[in-house]
Amino acid sequence: MARTAVFFHAHPDDEALLTAGTMAMLAAEGHRVILVVATAGERGLADLPHGDRLAEARTAELYESAAALGVARVVLLGYGDSGLGEGTGESDDRPENSFIDADIEEAAQRLAAVLKEESADLLTIYDPAGGYGHPDHVQVYRVGQRAAEIAGTPILLEATVNRDPLLRGLRLAQRFYRFPPEFDVRSFERAYSPGEVITHRINVRRFAKVKRASMAAHASQATGGDTDRTLAVMLRIPGPLYRLIFGTEWYVRRDLPPGTRRTHPFDDLPPQTG
C-alpha cells in the first residue's frame, strides 16, 4: 500500500547527503515523497555572494535534485539561512528571519500543517546534535519533533550517520589524503550517532546513481573558497567505492527498544485499513 513520507531538511543539498537514497527508494516503490526545506541556503559557501542570487541558484538546484529523486512535492518554509559562526557556532550577523531565531511552536505548526495535509505516515528530521552541529540542523530536530507531536505522525526518524565506521574510515583516509580546511576529522568524534542507538540501516546501493545525481544537482556547493569542497570530493569517488561508502543510510527511531534492527522506513507501521 502506498504511504506518504515527509523529509525535513535545513538547506538545499542536505537531502542529497543524508536521505537521497531512501527518498529514491520510497518513490520507486510507489510511495509519495515530500521534501520540506526550512531555508534557501542563501548564506552557504559558494562562488556566488550571499543573498538573493545564491538563494535563487540553490532553490533551482533543490528542484533539480528533487526531480532526480522522484519527489512529488517540494515545500520551502521561507526562513532565513542562519549561517555559521566560528566552527559550527551561531553567526552574529544572521538575518532577522533566521531559522534558529524562529519560534519553535510557530515553525512546528507550519510543518505540522504539511504533515496533516499530506496525511503523512513518516517524518524524518536530524538527530539531537544536528548531525555535525550546524545550528539550523539542531533547529530542524527541535521543530520537527514538535511538528510530529502536533500532527500525530506515526513514525519519526532521525536521519544520521553511523559515527563508528565513519571515524575509522576518516582516520584511515587522513593518512593518504589532505582534507579541505573546512573538514575537521576531530569534529566527528561528537557528531552524528553511535552505532548502538541506530535502529534503521537502509540499503540504498541500487539507488547510488540517483543519489549521485542528487548531489551533482547542487553544483554551487561544489565550489567556493580556495580549496576543493567536500561535495566535489565526494562526486569524484569512483562508482564502486561510492556505492560502498554511500550505499547505506542510517536512522534512529526513539520509540523502539535499544538493539532494534530495521531495514525499511515503514517497518512496524500498522497496516492501512479502509
C-alpha positions as CSV (number, residue, x, y, z in Angstrom):
1,M,0.0,0.0,0.0
2,A,1.2,3.5,-0.9
3,R,2.4,5.6,2.1
4,T,3.5,9.2,2.5
5,A,6.9,10.2,3.8
6,V,8.0,13.8,4.6
7,F,11.7,14.6,4.7
8,F,12.5,17.8,6.6
9,H,15.9,19.4,5.9
10,A,17.6,22.7,6.8
11,H,19.1,23.7,3.4
12,P,19.2,22.7,-0.2
13,D,21.7,19.8,-0.6
14,D,21.1,18.4,2.9
15,E,18.6,15.9,1.4
16,A,21.3,14.7,-1.1
17,L,23.8,13.9,1.6
18,L,21.7,12.2,4.2
19,T,18.4,10.8,2.8
20,A,18.6,10.8,-1.0
21,G,18.8,7.1,-1.3
22,T,15.9,6.5,1.0
23,M,13.8,9.1,-0.9
24,A,14.6,7.5,-4.2
25,M,13.8,4.0,-2.9
26,L,10.4,5.0,-1.5
27,A,9.5,6.9,-4.7
28,A,10.4,3.9,-6.8
29,E,8.2,1.7,-4.5
30,G,5.3,3.9,-5.3
31,H,5.1,5.9,-2.1
32,R,4.5,9.6,-2.0
33,V,7.7,11.5,-1.1
34,I,7.5,15.1,0.1
35,L,10.6,17.3,0.7
36,V,10.3,20.3,3.1
37,V,13.3,22.7,3.4
38,A,13.5,25.4,6.1
39,T,15.7,27.8,4.2
40,A,17.1,28.6,0.8
41,G,20.7,28.3,1.9
42,E,21.5,31.9,0.9
43,R,24.4,32.1,3.3
44,G,26.2,28.9,2.3
45,L,29.8,28.9,1.0
46,A,29.8,29.3,-2.8
47,D,31.2,31.4,-5.6
48,L,28.1,33.5,-5.7
49,P,27.8,36.1,-3.0
50,H,25.4,35.6,-0.1
51,G,21.8,36.8,-0.7
52,D,19.1,36.6,-3.3
53,R,21.2,35.3,-6.2
54,L,22.6,32.4,-4.2
55,A,19.1,31.6,-2.8
56,E,17.7,31.5,-6.4
57,A,20.5,29.3,-7.6
58,R,20.2,26.9,-4.7
59,T,16.4,26.7,-4.9
60,A,16.8,25.8,-8.6
61,E,19.3,23.1,-7.6
62,L,16.9,21.8,-5.0
63,Y,14.2,21.3,-7.6
64,E,16.6,19.5,-9.9
65,S,17.7,17.2,-7.1
66,A,14.0,16.6,-6.1
67,A,13.1,15.7,-9.7
68,A,16.0,13.2,-9.9
69,L,14.8,11.5,-6.7
70,G,11.2,11.2,-7.7
71,V,9.9,13.7,-5.1
72,A,6.2,14.5,-5.5
73,R,6.2,17.9,-3.8
74,V,8.7,20.4,-2.6
75,V,7.8,22.9,0.2
76,L,10.1,25.8,1.2
77,L,9.2,27.3,4.6
78,G,10.9,30.5,3.8
79,Y,13.1,31.1,6.9
80,G,16.5,32.8,6.5
81,D,19.7,30.7,6.4
82,S,21.2,31.3,9.8
83,G,24.8,30.8,8.5
84,L,27.7,29.7,10.7
85,G,29.9,31.5,13.1
86,E,33.3,30.2,14.2
87,G,33.4,26.4,13.9
88,T,29.7,25.3,13.9
89,G,28.6,28.1,16.2
90,E,25.8,30.6,15.7
91,S,26.6,33.5,13.4
92,D,26.4,37.0,14.9
93,D,25.3,38.7,11.7
94,R,22.4,36.3,10.8
95,P,19.3,37.8,9.2
96,E,16.2,38.8,11.3
97,N,14.2,35.9,10.0
98,S,16.9,33.3,10.6
99,F,15.6,29.8,11.2
100,I,17.4,29.4,14.5
101,D,15.6,32.5,15.8
102,A,12.2,31.3,14.7
103,D,9.6,30.5,17.4
104,I,9.7,26.7,17.7
105,E,5.9,26.4,18.2
106,E,5.1,28.6,15.2
107,A,7.6,26.8,12.9
108,A,6.3,23.4,14.1
109,Q,2.7,24.4,13.4
110,R,3.7,25.3,9.8
111,L,5.4,22.0,9.3
112,A,2.5,20.2,11.0
113,A,0.1,21.7,8.5
114,V,2.0,20.0,5.7
115,L,2.0,16.7,7.7
116,K,-1.7,16.9,8.2
117,E,-2.5,18.0,4.6
118,E,-0.5,15.0,3.3
119,S,-1.7,12.6,6.0
120,A,2.0,11.8,6.4
121,D,2.9,8.3,7.8
122,L,6.5,9.3,8.4
123,L,8.7,12.4,9.1
124,T,12.5,12.5,9.0
125,I,14.4,15.1,11.0
126,Y,18.1,15.1,12.3
127,D,19.5,13.7,15.5
128,P,19.7,16.0,18.6
129,A,23.2,17.1,17.7
130,G,22.0,18.2,14.2
131,G,24.4,15.8,12.6
132,Y,27.7,17.8,12.5
133,G,26.2,20.5,14.7
134,H,25.0,23.2,12.3
135,P,22.6,25.4,14.3
136,D,19.9,25.2,11.6
137,H,20.2,21.4,11.8
138,V,19.7,21.4,15.5
139,Q,16.6,23.6,14.9
140,V,15.3,21.0,12.4
141,Y,15.4,18.4,15.2
142,R,13.5,20.7,17.6
143,V,10.9,21.9,15.2
144,G,10.4,18.5,13.6
145,Q,10.0,16.7,16.8
146,R,7.2,19.1,17.9
147,A,5.5,19.1,14.5
148,A,5.2,15.3,14.6
149,E,3.7,15.5,18.0
150,I,1.1,18.1,16.8
151,A,0.2,16.2,13.7
152,G,0.2,12.8,15.3
153,T,2.6,11.4,12.6
154,P,3.1,7.7,13.4
155,I,6.8,7.4,12.6
156,L,9.6,9.9,13.4
157,L,13.0,9.0,12.2
158,E,16.2,10.9,12.9
159,A,18.5,10.9,9.8
160,T,22.1,10.4,10.9
161,V,25.3,8.6,10.1
162,N,26.9,5.7,12.0
163,R,29.7,7.5,13.7
164,D,31.8,4.4,14.4
165,P,32.8,3.3,10.9
166,L,32.8,6.9,9.7
167,L,35.5,7.8,12.2
168,R,37.5,4.7,11.3
169,G,37.3,5.5,7.6
170,L,38.1,9.2,8.1
171,R,41.2,8.4,10.2
172,L,42.4,5.9,7.6
173,A,41.8,8.3,4.7
174,Q,43.6,11.1,6.6
175,R,46.8,9.1,6.2
176,F,46.6,9.3,2.4
177,Y,44.5,12.4,1.7
178,R,44.6,16.0,2.9
179,F,41.1,17.1,3.6
180,P,39.9,20.7,2.9
181,P,40.3,23.1,5.9
182,E,36.6,23.2,6.5
183,F,36.6,19.4,7.1
184,D,37.8,18.7,10.7
185,V,38.0,15.0,11.3
186,R,38.1,15.5,15.1
187,S,34.7,17.2,15.0
188,F,33.1,13.8,14.0
189,E,34.0,12.4,17.4
190,R,30.9,14.2,18.7
191,A,28.9,14.3,15.5
192,Y,26.0,12.1,14.4
193,S,25.1,8.9,16.3
194,P,27.0,5.9,17.7
195,G,26.0,2.5,16.1
196,E,24.4,1.3,19.4
197,V,21.5,3.7,19.1
198,I,20.8,3.3,15.3
199,T,17.6,1.4,14.6
200,H,17.4,1.6,10.8
201,R,20.1,0.6,8.3
202,I,18.6,1.2,4.9
203,N,20.4,-0.5,1.9
204,V,20.2,2.1,-0.9
205,R,23.0,0.8,-3.1
206,R,20.6,0.2,-6.0
207,F,19.9,3.9,-6.0
208,A,23.6,5.1,-5.8
209,K,23.4,6.6,-9.3
210,V,20.3,8.6,-8.4
211,K,21.8,9.7,-5.1
212,R,24.9,10.8,-7.0
213,A,22.7,12.8,-9.4
214,S,21.0,14.4,-6.5
215,M,24.4,15.5,-5.1
216,A,25.6,16.7,-8.6
217,A,22.5,18.9,-8.9
218,H,23.9,21.1,-6.1
219,A,26.7,22.5,-8.2
220,S,27.0,25.7,-6.3
221,Q,28.1,23.7,-3.2
222,A,31.0,22.0,-5.0
223,T,32.7,25.4,-5.5
224,G,33.6,28.3,-3.3
225,G,36.7,29.0,-1.2
226,D,40.3,28.3,-2.1
227,T,40.2,24.5,-1.9
228,D,38.1,21.6,-3.0
229,R,34.7,21.5,-1.3
230,T,33.7,18.3,0.4
231,L,30.8,17.7,-2.1
232,A,33.2,18.0,-5.0
233,V,35.5,15.4,-3.4
234,M,32.5,13.0,-2.9
235,L,31.5,13.4,-6.5
236,R,34.9,12.3,-7.7
237,I,34.8,9.0,-5.8
238,P,34.7,6.0,-8.3
239,G,31.4,4.3,-8.7
240,P,32.1,1.0,-6.8
241,L,33.6,2.8,-3.9
242,Y,30.8,5.4,-3.9
243,R,28.2,2.6,-3.6
244,L,30.2,1.2,-0.7
245,I,30.5,4.5,1.2
246,F,27.1,5.9,0.4
247,G,25.1,2.7,0.0
248,T,23.7,2.7,3.5
249,E,21.6,5.4,5.1
250,W,21.0,5.4,8.9
251,Y,18.2,6.5,11.1
252,V,17.2,6.5,14.8
253,R,13.7,5.8,15.9
254,R,13.5,6.7,19.6
255,D,10.2,4.8,20.4
256,L,11.8,1.4,19.5
257,P,13.7,-0.5,22.2
258,P,17.5,-0.5,22.2
259,G,19.0,-3.1,19.9
260,T,16.2,-2.9,17.3
261,R,17.3,-3.5,13.8
262,R,15.1,-2.4,10.9
263,T,15.8,-2.3,7.1
264,H,12.9,-0.2,5.8
265,P,11.5,3.1,7.0
266,F,7.9,1.8,7.2
267,D,8.7,-1.3,9.3
268,D,6.4,-1.5,12.3
269,L,3.8,0.8,10.7
270,P,0.3,-0.7,11.3
271,P,-1.4,-1.9,8.1
272,Q,-3.7,0.5,6.3
273,T,-7.5,0.0,6.6
274,G,-10.4,1.0,4.6
